[in-house]
Amino acid sequence: MGRIGICHFRTGDIDGVSLEIDKSRQVLHQLGHQTFVCTGRCGTGEEAFVVPEMSLDHPEVLQIRRNAFERLADYRTERDLEDHLEDVAARIEVEVKEFASVFGLDLLVVHNLWGLPLNLPATVGVWRAVEALQLPVLAHHHDFHWERDEYRSPTAAWVRDLVDKYFPPRSPRVTHIVINRIAHEELRRRGIPSTVVPNVFDFRSSPTQGESRWALLEHMGLSLADVVFLQATRIVRRKGIEIALELVARLGLPEHRGALDRRVRERGGGFSGRPVVLLPNLVEDPGYCEALWERAARLGVDARFVSDQVASTRRPGCLSLWDTYLCADFVTYPSLQEGWGNQFLEAVWARLPMTVYEYPVFRSDIAPAGFQYVSLGHSYERDEDGLARVPEPTLRRAAQEVADLLSRPDRYRKLVEHNYALGKARFSLEILKEKLDRLVSGALQGRPGTGREPCER
């Protein structure tokens, strides 16, 4: 069995890639492999080989990214920026070589370092270490630079050349993994083979945490009278969270009051329900978060940003991300763009209904499986504040469908049980185990993946 190193900007957190790394490690251990983590930042209790310069929050990394893709402001010349990048990359290369030596690695799994140019020194440094050590690599790409507007106009020609060279790199030692069909086809168009490995979830686990719903709600300042709409994504602009606020504002209107009251009475919480939006995940765009605060206040929506009370696992003073699902009545998932859809599967596992904006990968990789959900459509516009807005008729219809589900317990239960059975059959850990077993065995035996295996419908 192999000794496998895993590299990412951060681990042990509640962002999507960290959660997928946790699942991959669980599966690799079941297959008999040992795993070791090299990261820029790790969560509490996580054991890892930490290279600070690999973190997205490292001040030198932030400065390099800003000057490479926004404006060359902190360096006299383009060459000065390039020299600084090379200096940081050299430090990372030394540390990654040390990581591989200390743990006697047979294989390296690299998550997103060669997909998004978030940390250019890490991209270059890890690649040079791999080249020097002649290690086989699984490059697991969750996102790509061409999917993001902010990377379309580098400040220097050499930055463009670097992006073209490393995102992703072409090498016989690298097996490329993508998480959706759209990325698979785009890499094929560029002459790069890849294998689709979708996001999955451990459907054998239980969301029950041994505490009452009331105790969990109280921890976050909520009550049994609250109808909780969970927005479990990170706070970044492409998540379209303002659409959820608009939807919940509409559900607070008198015409839907009866549905909220029936939901509260049905679970024994009193006689008067009120809608609350719960936002437990990381705030990664403070400016966007402020815009959401202002929008919620203008709409009269009770929005609770509680990321300071939530962690990847429960610990003193913090609930886990999974606890927040136990508090919820409904999940809002209005993301405008996703590589796949962690929160979708989490809601399926937690047996909660969802309202979903049908982003491109959802339409290509998830919807065809037959899940049931309240649609927010698949078109939007930007308003005068730069926030997303779906057409009014779409919002009105979605609010009515949500209200109907909340007020009809039998239909609610039938929908979530249908989705749970489908998720367990199509997107369980067993799917990941089967795919990783094949990919890891091939890489360890010098047989990189062929890239001819799109995700089954």
C-alpha positions in Angstrom: 0.0 0.0 0.0 1.1 3.6 -0.6 2.3 6.5 1.5 0.3 9.4 0.0 0.9 13.1 0.5 -1.9 15.6 0.1 -1.3 19.3 -0.7 -3.7 22.2 -0.4 -3.8 25.8 0.7 -5.8 24.9 3.8 -7.2 21.8 5.5 -9.5 20.9 8.5 -11.8 23.8 7.7 -15.5 24.0 6.4 -14.8 25.1 2.9 -15.7 22.6 0.1 -12.2 21.5 -0.8 -11.2 20.8 2.8 -14.3 18.7 3.3 -13.6 16.7 0.1 -10.0 16.1 1.3 -11.4 14.7 4.6 -13.6 12.3 2.6 -10.7 11.3 0.3 -8.5 10.6 3.3 -11.2 8.4 4.9 -11.5 6.4 1.7 -7.7 6.1 1.2 -7.4 4.8 4.7 -10.1 2.2 4.0 -8.1 1.1 1.0 -5.0 0.5 3.2 -3.0 3.6 2.3 -1.4 6.1 4.7 -2.0 9.8 4.1 0.0 12.8 5.2 -1.0 16.5 4.7 1.1 19.4 3.6 -0.9 22.7 3.9 -0.6 26.4 4.4 -3.1 26.5 7.2 -4.8 23.7 9.2 -7.8 23.6 11.5 -7.8 23.0 15.2 -6.7 19.5 16.0 -5.5 18.7 12.5 -2.1 17.1 12.2 -0.2 18.5 9.2 3.1 19.6 7.8 2.5 23.3 7.7 4.2 25.6 5.1 3.0 29.1 5.9 3.7 30.4 2.4 1.2 27.9 1.0 -1.7 29.7 2.8 -3.9 32.0 0.8 -3.7 34.4 3.7 0.0 34.7 3.8 0.9 38.5 3.3 3.5 37.8 0.6 1.1 35.6 -1.3 -1.7 38.2 -1.0 0.6 40.9 -2.4 1.8 38.8 -5.3 -1.7 37.8 -6.3 -3.0 41.3 -6.1 -0.1 42.7 -8.2 -0.3 39.8 -10.7 -4.1 40.1 -11.4 -5.3 43.5 -10.3 -2.7 46.2 -10.5 1.1 46.3 -10.4 1.3 48.7 -7.5 3.8 47.4 -5.0 6.8 46.8 -7.2 8.9 49.1 -9.4 8.9 46.7 -12.4 7.4 43.5 -13.5 10.8 41.8 -13.0 10.7 42.8 -9.3 7.3 41.0 -8.9 8.7 38.0 -10.7 11.8 37.9 -8.5 9.6 38.0 -5.4 7.4 35.2 -6.7 10.6 33.1 -7.4 11.9 33.7 -3.9 8.7 32.5 -2.2 8.4 29.6 -4.6 11.9 28.5 -3.7 11.1 28.4 0.0 8.0 26.3 -0.7 10.0 23.9 -2.9 12.4 23.3 -0.1 9.6 22.6 2.4 7.7 20.3 0.0 10.8 18.3 -0.6 11.3 18.0 3.1 7.7 16.9 3.5 8.2 14.1 0.9 11.4 13.0 2.5 10.2 13.0 6.1 7.2 10.8 5.2 8.7 8.7 2.5 6.0 9.6 0.0 5.1 7.3 -3.0 2.5 9.6 -4.5 1.3 13.2 -4.1 -2.3 14.4 -4.5 -2.5 18.1 -5.3 -5.8 19.9 -4.7 -6.5 23.1 -6.8 -2.9 24.4 -6.7 -2.9 23.9 -10.5 -6.5 24.8 -11.1 -6.8 28.3 -9.7 -3.9 30.8 -9.6 -4.7 31.8 -6.0 -1.1 31.2 -4.8 1.3 31.4 -7.7 4.4 30.7 -5.6 2.8 27.5 -4.3 1.9 26.5 -7.8 5.5 26.9 -9.0 7.2 25.6 -5.8 5.1 22.4 -5.6 5.6 21.7 -9.3 9.4 22.1 -9.0 9.5 19.8 -6.0 7.5 17.2 -7.9 9.9 17.5 -10.9 13.0 17.1 -8.7 11.6 14.1 -6.8 10.1 12.4 -9.9 6.9 11.8 -7.9 3.7 10.6 -9.6 0.9 13.0 -9.0 -2.9 13.0 -8.9 -3.9 16.6 -9.7 -7.4 17.0 -8.2 -9.0 20.2 -9.8 -12.1 21.6 -8.1 -12.1 24.9 -10.1 -10.3 26.4 -13.1 -9.0 29.9 -13.8 -11.1 30.3 -17.0 -14.2 30.0 -14.8 -13.4 33.2 -12.9 -13.4 36.7 -14.3 -10.7 38.0 -11.9 -8.0 36.0 -13.7 -8.7 37.0 -17.2 -6.4 40.0 -17.4 -2.9 39.4 -15.8 -0.8 42.5 -15.3 2.2 41.1 -17.1 2.8 38.8 -20.1 5.0 36.5 -18.0 2.1 35.9 -15.6 -0.1 34.9 -18.6 2.7 32.5 -19.7 2.8 31.1 -16.2 -0.9 30.5 -16.1 -0.8 28.8 -19.5 2.1 26.5 -18.3 0.8 25.4 -14.9 -3.0 25.6 -15.0 -3.0 22.7 -15.4 0.5 21.3 -16.2 1.0 18.7 -18.9 3.2 15.8 -17.8 3.1 12.0 -18.2 3.5 11.7 -14.4 0.3 13.7 -13.7 -3.1 12.2 -13.6 -5.8 14.8 -13.8 -9.1 14.6 -11.8 -12.0 16.9 -12.3 -15.3 17.1 -10.5 -17.7 17.7 -13.4 -18.4 17.0 -17.0 -18.0 20.6 -18.2 -14.4 20.7 -16.9 -13.7 17.2 -18.4 -14.8 18.4 -21.8 -12.9 21.7 -21.5 -9.7 19.8 -20.7 -10.3 17.3 -23.5 -10.6 20.3 -25.9 -7.2 21.5 -24.6 -5.7 18.0 -25.3 -5.5 17.0 -21.6 -7.1 13.7 -20.5 -9.0 13.7 -17.2 -11.3 11.5 -15.0 -14.5 12.8 -13.5 -14.8 12.2 -9.7 -17.9 13.9 -8.4 -18.4 15.2 -4.9 -19.8 12.6 -2.6 -21.1 12.2 1.0 -21.0 9.5 3.7 -24.6 8.6 3.7 -24.0 5.9 6.3 -23.3 8.6 8.9 -26.1 10.2 11.0 -26.8 13.9 11.5 -27.9 13.2 15.1 -25.5 14.8 17.6 -27.1 13.8 20.9 -28.5 17.3 21.7 -32.0 18.5 21.2 -32.9 20.9 18.4 -33.9 23.4 21.0 -30.4 23.4 22.6 -28.7 23.8 19.2 -31.0 26.7 18.3 -30.5 28.4 21.7 -26.7 28.2 21.1 -27.2 30.5 18.1 -29.8 32.8 19.7 -32.7 31.1 17.9 -35.9 29.5 19.1 -38.4 26.8 18.2 -40.6 29.5 16.8 -38.1 30.3 14.1 -38.4 28.7 10.6 -34.7 28.4 9.7 -33.5 28.7 6.1 -29.9 27.5 6.1 -27.5 29.1 3.7 -24.5 26.9 4.4 -22.1 28.2 1.7 -19.1 30.4 2.2 -19.8 34.1 2.0 -18.4 34.9 -1.5 -20.2 36.8 -4.3 -20.6 33.8 -6.7 -22.8 32.1 -4.1 -25.7 34.4 -4.9 -26.8 34.7 -1.3 -28.8 37.9 -2.0 -31.3 35.7 -3.9 -31.9 33.7 -0.8 -32.6 36.9 1.1 -35.1 38.0 -1.5 -36.8 34.7 -1.3 -37.1 34.7 2.5 -38.3 38.3 2.4 -41.2 37.1 0.2 -41.9 34.2 2.5 -42.3 36.7 5.3 -45.3 38.3 3.6 -48.8 37.8 5.0 -49.8 35.5 2.2 -47.3 32.9 3.4 -47.7 33.4 7.1 -50.0 30.5 7.5 -47.4 28.1 6.0 -44.7 29.2 8.4 -47.2 28.9 11.3 -48.2 25.4 10.3 -44.5 24.3 10.0 -43.8 25.6 13.6 -46.9 23.9 15.0 -46.1 20.6 13.2 -42.9 20.3 15.1 -44.2 21.6 18.4 -42.6 25.0 18.4 -45.7 27.2 19.2 -48.2 29.0 17.0 -46.3 31.8 15.3 -43.5 31.1 12.9 -41.0 33.7 11.7 -38.4 33.2 8.9 -34.7 33.4 9.7 -31.7 33.0 7.4 -28.8 31.2 9.1 -25.3 31.7 7.6 -22.7 29.6 9.4 -19.8 29.4 6.9 -16.7 31.4 6.4 -16.8 35.1 5.5 -14.3 35.4 2.7 -15.5 38.6 1.0 -16.1 41.2 3.7 -17.3 43.8 1.2 -19.9 41.3 -0.1 -20.9 40.4 3.5 -21.5 44.1 4.2 -23.7 44.3 1.1 -25.7 41.4 2.3 -26.2 43.0 5.7 -27.5 46.1 4.0 -29.8 44.1 1.7 -31.2 42.1 4.6 -31.9 45.2 6.6 -33.6 46.8 3.6 -35.8 43.7 3.1 -36.5 43.3 6.8 -34.9 39.8 6.8 -33.5 38.4 10.0 -30.1 37.2 8.8 -27.7 35.5 11.3 -24.0 35.4 10.3 -22.7 32.9 12.9 -19.3 31.7 11.4 -17.6 32.6 14.7 -19.8 29.9 16.4 -19.3 27.1 13.9 -16.3 24.9 13.1 -15.6 21.7 11.1 -16.2 19.7 14.2 -17.9 20.5 17.5 -15.7 21.9 20.2 -16.1 24.1 23.3 -18.0 27.3 22.3 -18.5 26.1 18.7 -21.1 23.9 17.0 -20.2 21.9 13.9 -21.3 22.7 10.4 -23.5 19.5 10.6 -25.3 20.9 13.7 -26.6 23.8 11.7 -28.4 21.3 9.4 -30.2 19.9 12.4 -31.4 23.4 13.2 -32.8 24.0 9.7 -36.2 23.6 8.1 -35.1 24.4 4.5 -31.9 24.9 2.7 -31.3 27.8 0.3 -28.8 27.0 -2.5 -28.7 30.0 -4.9 -25.1 29.6 -6.1 -24.5 31.2 -9.5 -21.4 29.1 -10.1 -20.0 25.9 -8.5 -17.5 23.3 -9.4 -20.0 20.7 -8.2 -22.2 21.1 -5.1 -21.2 20.1 -1.6 -24.1 21.9 0.1 -26.5 20.2 -2.2 -25.4 16.7 -1.0 -25.2 17.8 2.6 -28.9 18.9 2.4 -29.8 15.6 0.8 -28.0 13.7 3.6 -29.7 15.9 6.3 -33.1 15.1 4.7 -33.9 18.8 4.1 -35.7 20.2 1.0 -33.8 22.8 -1.1 -34.4 25.7 -3.3 -31.7 25.8 -6.0 -30.4 28.2 -8.6 -29.6 25.9 -11.6 -26.0 26.8 -12.2 -24.3 25.2 -15.3 -22.7 22.2 -13.5 -25.9 21.5 -11.5 -27.8 21.2 -14.8 -25.1 19.0 -16.4 -24.1 16.7 -13.5 -26.7 16.8 -10.8 -30.2 17.5 -12.1 -30.2 14.6 -14.6 -30.1 12.2 -11.6 -33.7 13.0 -10.8 -33.5 15.0 -7.5 -36.6 17.0 -6.5 -36.1 20.6 -5.4 -37.6 24.1 -5.8 -36.1 25.8 -8.8 -34.8 29.4 -8.8 -34.4 29.1 -12.6 -31.1 29.4 -14.5 -31.0 33.1 -15.5 -30.2 36.2 -13.4 -29.3 39.9 -13.8 -27.3 42.3 -11.7 -29.1 45.2 -10.0 -27.8 48.7 -9.4 -25.9 47.4 -6.3 -24.2 44.7 -8.4 -26.1 42.0 -6.6 -27.9 39.1 -8.5 -31.6 39.0 -9.0 -33.7 36.3 -10.6 -36.9 37.3 -12.5 -39.8 38.3 -10.3 -42.2 35.6 -11.6 -39.5 32.9 -10.8 -39.1 34.2 -7.3 -42.9 34.4 -6.7 -43.3 30.8 -7.9 -40.4 29.5 -5.8 -41.8 31.2 -2.7 -45.2 29.6 -3.2 -43.6 26.1 -3.7 -41.5 26.5 -0.6 -44.6 27.6 1.4 -46.5 24.6 0.1 -43.7 22.2 1.2 -43.5 23.8 4.7 -47.2 23.5 5.2 -47.6 19.9 3.9 -45.6 17.5 6.1 -46.4 14.4 4.1 -45.1 15.9 0.9 -42.1 17.4 2.7 -41.1 13.9 4.0 -41.7 12.2 0.7 -39.5 14.6 -1.1 -36.6 14.4 1.3 -36.7 10.6 1.5 -36.7 10.4 -2.3 -33.6 12.6 -2.5 -31.9 10.7 0.3 -32.3 7.4 -1.4 -31.1 8.8 -4.7 -28.0 10.5 -3.1 -27.1 7.3 -1.3 -27.3 5.3 -4.5 -25.5 7.8 -6.8 -23.1 9.9 -4.7 -22.0 7.8 -1.7 -18.4 7.3 -0.4 -18.4 3.9 -2.2 -18.4 5.7 -5.5 -15.3 7.7 -4.4 -13.7 4.6 -3.1 -14.1 2.7 -6.4 -12.7 5.6 -8.4 -9.8 6.5 -6.1 -8.7 2.9 -5.9 -8.4 2.7 -9.7 -6.6 6.1 -10.0 -4.2 5.6 -7.1 -3.3 2.0 -8.2 -2.6 3.2 -11.7 -0.5 6.2 -10.5 1.6 4.0 -8.2 2.2 1.4 -10.9 3.2 4.1 -13.4 -0.1 3.9 -15.4 -1.7 7.4 -15.3 -5.5 7.6 -15.8 -6.7 7.6 -19.4 -9.3 10.3 -18.9 -11.9 8.3 -20.8 -14.2 7.9 -17.8 -16.9 10.6 -17.6 -19.2 10.6 -14.6 -22.0 8.1 -15.1 -25.5 9.4 -15.3 
